[in-house]
Amino acid sequence: MHQHSMDTWRHGHTFGQDRPRTGERRTLLVLLLTAATMVVEIGAGLAFGSVALLADGLHMGSHAAALGISAFAYAYARRHAADPRFAFGTGKVNALAGYTGAVLLAAFALAMVWESVARLVNPVPIAFGWAIAVAVVGLAVNAASVLLLGVHDHSHHQGHDDHDHHEHHDHDHEHQGHGHDLNLRSAYLHVLADALTSVLAIAALLAGLFLGAWWMDPLMGLVGAALVTHWSWGLLRDTSRILLDHQAPEPVLQGVREAVEGVGDNRLYDLHVWSVAPGVYAAALGVVTHTPRPPEHYKALIPAGLGVAHVTVEVQECREAPVLHGQAA
């Protein structure tokens, strides 16, 4: 068989990861904003001898590191999208970065618990004026970051290298938001955690300043830690399922099953559908039927809207006599 003939059957496995994602630009912008704020706060803390400013600057630094991981993941996935060493492309780099971000979120929550308990057991004097000013500045920066990462761009279409009939479809898998782009969701949760911390801190500091309730500051730290832990757990659950090739969501599985078994006497004896990129799935089907057709026939039955971009089909002929309508099984 000639090389040219073989090339007509080959297809790519980039699944749109070779194109810049909207989350990449937003994450990079928020990273630069966070890093600049970090440098200013650390510099001001050292210059003016403010421990509050220095602590908040270092806190911003921890989230800048997480955002840096997210930005690196976008760039790495894009540059290595066509690398043949990745069997199904670099789509899972997105989930890996999200998982790493979730672990950092959990560590951040643990640090919040540690610090809050320490402050409850051994109260320290709080410079309310400086602390409130720092919290307000932090909230402004984080609010801007949340808005940047929380915007959904419906106009961006993520294409992918498809198999057979799927090649002419170009779906927008990003329109479903953070649920698919777990790397963007990780970055979003980091800045949201920062914003939440600032809001709780401002409320607690105002209570301490005007009501003398100093204990509100560490108490709000525990409340914030509980919420961040909840977000971290959700992200860990979703990203680990993708990294471990968990079956696709039930609506996708059911859609594939109904599409194939709804035609003729087709029955699926094997069905595996898993994520290979944000909102993009690969499928391996085992079909048994009395009237076998070429694999392309079964691939063409799967609705393009399910996001199944790579399909492998095994067809077996059933040699048992077909059961007629009204005949007992």
ZIKA-V660795 format. One record per residue. PSI is psi in degrees with one decimal (NA if undefined). OMEGA is omega as a letter, one per 40 degrees, with the letter a starting at -180 (none if undefined). Layout:
psi;omega
PSI;OMEGA
PSI;OMEGA
This chain:
psi;omega
133.4;a
153.3;i
-39.7;a
-38.8;i
-39.1;i
-37.7;a
-29.9;a
-20.5;a
-18.3;a
152.8;i
157.7;a
166.8;i
35.1;a
-29.2;i
39.0;i
-0.9;a
-9.5;i
-7.1;i
141.4;i
134.6;i
152.5;a
-32.9;i
-28.5;a
-46.8;a
-42.5;a
-43.5;a
-41.1;i
-40.9;i
-44.5;i
-36.3;i
-46.4;a
-40.9;i
-44.9;a
-42.8;a
-39.8;i
-42.9;i
-39.4;i
-47.2;a
-43.5;a
-45.1;a
-41.9;i
-42.4;i
-43.4;i
-38.8;i
-42.1;i
-38.5;a
-39.6;a
1.9;i
28.3;a
113.0;i
-34.7;a
-45.9;i
-43.0;a
-43.0;a
-41.8;a
-34.7;i
-42.7;i
-36.0;i
-43.3;i
-35.0;a
-37.1;a
-38.4;i
-29.6;i
-37.0;i
-43.2;i
-42.4;i
-34.1;i
-39.3;i
-43.1;i
-45.2;a
-41.3;i
-40.2;a
-42.9;i
-49.1;a
-41.3;a
-45.2;a
-38.5;a
-44.3;a
-26.0;a
16.1;a
-36.1;a
7.8;a
118.6;a
-12.8;i
-19.7;i
109.6;a
-40.9;a
36.5;i
-169.5;a
19.7;a
-31.4;a
-9.5;i
-35.4;i
-48.2;a
-36.7;i
-41.8;i
-40.4;i
-39.7;i
-44.2;i
-42.5;i
-36.2;i
-39.0;i
-41.7;i
-37.6;i
-42.5;i
-41.4;i
-39.2;i
-42.6;i
-40.4;i
-40.2;i
-37.1;i
-42.2;i
-45.9;a
-48.8;a
-40.9;a
-44.7;i
-41.5;i
-39.2;i
-32.6;i
-40.3;a
-43.0;a
85.1;a
144.2;i
152.7;i
137.0;a
124.5;i
88.1;a
-40.4;a
-53.2;i
-45.1;a
-42.3;i
-41.5;i
-43.9;i
-43.3;a
-37.3;i
-44.3;i
-44.5;i
-40.2;i
-41.1;i
-46.3;a
-44.2;a
-34.9;i
-41.9;i
-39.6;a
-41.1;i
-41.7;i
-40.4;a
-44.3;a
-17.3;a
-6.2;a
131.9;i
124.8;i
99.2;a
-11.1;a
-12.6;a
126.0;i
127.2;i
110.4;i
175.3;i
154.9;i
114.1;a
174.1;a
133.1;i
-117.7;a
-17.3;a
-11.7;a
-27.0;a
3.5;i
139.5;i
94.1;a
156.5;i
94.8;a
-12.8;a
-14.1;a
-15.0;i
1.7;i
-151.7;a
-18.6;a
-29.9;i
-48.7;a
87.3;a
-23.3;i
-45.1;i
-39.0;i
-39.1;i
-47.9;i
-41.2;a
-43.4;a
-31.7;i
-46.2;a
-30.0;i
-39.1;i
-40.5;i
-45.4;a
-42.7;i
-43.7;i
-42.0;i
-43.3;i
-47.8;i
-38.7;i
-44.1;i
-44.9;i
-44.8;a
-40.9;a
-37.4;i
-39.1;i
-39.4;i
-38.8;a
-43.6;a
-23.0;a
-7.3;a
12.8;a
74.7;a
-28.9;a
-14.2;i
-31.7;a
-55.9;i
-30.9;i
-43.3;i
-29.1;i
-39.8;i
-39.2;i
-45.8;i
-40.5;i
-38.4;i
-42.6;i
-42.6;i
-38.1;i
-40.8;i
-45.2;i
-42.3;a
-43.5;a
-43.1;i
-41.5;i
-40.1;i
-43.0;a
-48.3;a
-42.0;a
-38.4;a
-33.7;i
-40.7;i
-43.3;a
-27.8;a
15.0;i
43.1;i
148.2;i
149.2;i
163.3;i
150.2;a
-39.2;i
-34.8;i
-46.6;i
-46.2;a
-37.4;i
-41.6;i
-45.5;a
-47.1;a
-36.1;a
-41.0;a
-46.1;a
-9.4;i
-1.0;a
125.1;i
-143.0;a
24.4;a
137.6;i
138.8;i
117.0;i
-9.7;i
133.9;a
116.9;i
123.2;i
124.7;a
160.3;a
134.6;i
-8.9;i
164.8;a
113.9;i
9.2;a
134.6;a
152.4;i
152.5;a
143.4;i
119.3;a
140.9;i
113.9;a
134.1;i
135.8;a
157.5;i
-20.5;a
78.5;a
142.1;i
166.0;i
152.2;a
-34.4;a
-31.1;i
-44.5;a
-33.5;i
-39.3;a
-17.4;a
-22.6;a
122.0;a
135.4;a
-29.6;a
-13.1;i
-14.1;i
16.6;i
106.6;a
-19.4;a
115.1;a
130.7;i
128.1;a
133.5;i
127.2;a
129.6;i
139.0;i
128.2;i
121.2;a
2.0;i
153.1;i
133.9;i
143.8;i
122.7;a
155.4;i
132.5;i
-7.6;i
137.2;a
143.3;a
NA;none
